[in-house]
């Protein structure tokens, strides 16, 4: 299951143009490949996969073989509230923490 992330620049940012330049820079294939080597996240720029060692590229989220069967998380469902007032996300997190604590 893929969870979408976003980078953004706030409307009233004092250094907006430099923020846009930073986002453009870190979105490049080479920068994304470097991130993927440091943390196990797939590059947001698919060309980044081409710059990674094959054994690493094949097991990252978004890898071409995985992409065929990956599904995007349903954020609306995760945000829905249960009768107890907790969201589905809260309930799943609580179960996960309980399992990890065993």
Residue pairs with C-beta under 8 A, 6 or more apart in sequence:
1 70
1 71
1 72
1 73
2 61
2 62
2 70
2 71
2 72
2 73
3 73
4 72
4 73
4 75
7 23
7 26
9 16
9 19
9 20
9 23
13 19
25 31
26 32
26 35
27 44
27 45
28 45
29 43
29 45
29 47
29 48
29 50
29 51
30 48
30 51
31 48
32 43
32 44
32 45
32 47
32 48
33 43
33 48
33 49
33 51
33 52
35 41
35 43
36 42
36 43
36 48
36 52
36 56
36 57
36 60
37 52
37 56
40 60
40 61
41 60
41 61
42 49
42 60
42 61
42 62
42 63
43 49
43 52
43 60
43 62
46 62
49 57
49 60
49 62
49 63
49 64
50 57
52 60
57 63
58 65
60 66
61 70
62 70
77 88
78 87
78 88
78 89
78 92
79 87
79 88
79 89
80 87
80 88
81 87
82 88
82 91
86 94
